[in-house]
Amino acid sequence: MMMALDQFVFSLSTAPYKELQRQRNWKHRTSSRVGVRDASQYTGAGDDTITLNGTVVPAESFGSIASIKQLATMADAGDAYVLVDGAGNVYGAYIIDSLNETQTFHTAEGAPKKIEFTLTLKRVADETLAVTADSDKTKSEAKQLLTQAGAVARVGAQVVDNVKNLSLSSMKSAAITAAVTVAPDAAEAALKGLSTASGISLDRALKAAKTISADTGEAVNTVVAYVLEKTGGA
């Protein structure tokens, strides 16, 4: 995956971006003084805005119109979402500030063959995640959500990048570690389908299990059953 905004994964099959711009500001309050430079006081972090520019070409299976609609639906909800990149780096809590799209080369039915989009994400206070999920959650719980998101993404990225080189014992170790250190629901999402954190489909996850099976001699159902058992899946 390129990046994930909550459950939405940016990848070549969804909404691939070709450029990421990030602008961060820090606040310094000044007060005038006679005969000398103004006094300045640092008052904290300011705006943190990420802009993603990308192109969707549905006919070439390069992105999808449905993904653009999904982003708009997420924006309509007005919620804050955890932003994580494919390496497991957690950026924080972001809202969708704007989504601009330019459609070209329409079919006779009016469907665009190409869509260029610009998505603007704006960082908000981490505790906003807690308010969105449950008004009784605390600020510390919100930060814990961010930590868990990063752990899930790192597990998913490791499995996807090294799947051909993973032994069954490594797969078991990854499952145990995730189940113990990450929230059970998040661990299950990352390991059961390898889709939330990695952006790959269940079909590709099954192929990965078959690859591990071929390399280790273990039955595919043994690999899958073990992971599900350790993550509480059915």
TIPAGU-164349 format. One line per 2 residues: number of its first residue (from 1); for each residue x, y, z of C-alpha. Coordinates in pm, whole numbers. Layout:
REM residues N
NUM) X,Y,Z  ...
//
This chain:
REM residues 234
1) 0,0,0  104,361,-48
3) -87,505,244  -401,435,445
5) -659,680,576  -844,472,834
7) -990,178,633  -929,344,295
9) -606,221,136  -434,425,-134
11) -297,183,-392  -270,139,-768
13) -617,-16,-775  -795,250,-566
15) -676,612,-582  -304,620,-664
17) -132,953,-610  172,1070,-802
19) 261,1359,-575  240,1422,-202
21) 283,1773,-70  300,1845,301
23) 297,2192,453  353,2240,825
25) 347,2562,1022  458,2653,1373
27) 308,2942,1566  517,3229,1700
29) 331,3517,1865  501,3854,1842
31) 462,4180,2032  598,4519,1933
33) 884,4682,2120  1028,5031,2079
35) 1375,5054,1928  1439,4678,1909
37) 1310,4380,1722  965,4250,1813
39) 951,3999,2096  861,3648,1983
41) 714,3357,2175  668,3006,2041
43) 310,2894,2107  302,2548,1952
45) 238,2360,1631  19,2520,1368
47) -152,2383,1058  -35,2054,908
49) -178,1998,562  -115,1711,320
51) -215,1737,-45  -230,1430,-267
53) -241,1470,-646  -325,1165,-852
55) -488,1018,-1160  -748,747,-1202
57) -789,561,-1532  -1061,298,-1473
59) -1032,135,-1818  -669,50,-1746
61) -749,-76,-1392  -547,214,-1263
63) -760,335,-976  -1138,334,-964
65) -1426,581,-971  -1575,403,-669
67) -1267,496,-466  -1315,866,-541
69) -1677,834,-430  -1568,656,-113
71) -1335,943,-22  -1621,1188,-75
73) -1844,977,153  -1576,981,421
75) -1553,1359,389  -1931,1389,423
77) -1911,1209,757  -1687,1486,890
79) -1485,1241,1099  -1115,1239,1179
81) -915,942,1049  -577,793,1131
83) -325,845,849  -53,580,815
85) 197,515,534  308,178,401
87) 615,172,624  401,200,936
89) 472,567,1007  174,728,1180
91) 112,1087,1073  -171,1150,1316
93) -543,1228,1295  -661,1399,976
95) -988,1522,832  -1066,1547,461
97) -1062,1920,396  -1127,1916,21
99) -1150,1686,-281  -1120,1829,-632
101) -1159,1618,-945  -1127,1687,-1316
103) -1299,1438,-1549  -1193,1401,-1912
105) -1251,1176,-2215  -1611,1086,-2136
107) -1794,795,-2294  -2128,830,-2475
109) -2294,753,-2141  -2106,1033,-1968
111) -1862,815,-1775  -1511,964,-1753
113) -1219,761,-1884  -976,967,-1682
115) -1005,1151,-1351  -739,1376,-1205
117) -791,1443,-837  -649,1658,-561
119) -719,1551,-204  -638,1783,85
121) -605,1642,436  -577,1862,744
123) -442,1745,1077  -656,1783,1386
125) -598,1710,1755  -534,1340,1821
127) -806,1332,2086  -1058,1401,1808
129) -1030,1031,1724  -1158,943,2069
131) -1452,1182,2042  -1539,1039,1701
133) -1534,680,1822  -1675,723,2171
135) -1734,1041,2368  -1625,865,2688
137) -1279,780,2556  -982,973,2691
139) -698,1153,2522  -459,871,2615
141) -688,619,2445  -680,828,2130
143) -301,821,2127  -316,446,2181
145) -525,415,1865  -249,590,1671
147) 14,357,1814  -194,51,1727
149) -248,175,1371  126,201,1320
151) 187,-148,1457  -77,-297,1228
153) 66,-126,921  418,-243,999
155) 302,-604,1037  109,-590,710
157) 397,-428,520  645,-685,649
159) 428,-977,543  363,-836,196
161) 724,-735,126  880,-1057,251
163) 609,-1316,201  822,-1539,-22
165) 1101,-1542,234  889,-1599,544
167) 903,-1935,713  595,-2068,886
169) 758,-2000,1221  805,-1634,1119
171) 440,-1614,1021  343,-1762,1358
173) 570,-1517,1538  418,-1222,1354
175) 68,-1343,1443  154,-1385,1810
177) 327,-1046,1832  38,-863,1668
179) -223,-1041,1877  -42,-955,2198
181) 69,-598,2128  -213,-470,1910
183) -586,-448,1977  -744,-786,1888
185) -975,-638,1626  -689,-453,1458
187) -464,-760,1466  -735,-970,1305
189) -785,-710,1031  -413,-699,955
191) -345,-1072,958  -672,-1236,861
193) -700,-1061,527  -376,-865,509
195) -590,-603,341  -654,-325,593
197) -286,-265,655  -137,-381,327
199) -394,-293,62  -390,-639,-97
201) -704,-839,-167  -812,-1157,9
203) -736,-1345,-314  -375,-1229,-302
205) -361,-1309,69  -465,-1665,-12
207) -197,-1686,-280  54,-1567,-20
209) -57,-1846,214  -12,-2096,-69
211) 339,-1963,-131  429,-2011,235
213) 275,-2357,220  488,-2451,-80
215) 806,-2324,86  747,-2488,423
217) 555,-2802,338  274,-2701,574
219) -84,-2728,449  -248,-2400,349
221) -531,-2454,595  -271,-2498,871
223) -116,-2160,792  -453,-1983,777
225) -598,-2164,1080  -298,-2073,1295
227) -319,-1704,1210  -694,-1696,1271
229) -653,-1879,1599  -398,-1630,1730
231) -603,-1330,1621  -937,-1462,1743
233) -1081,-1506,1392  -1340,-1763,1302
//
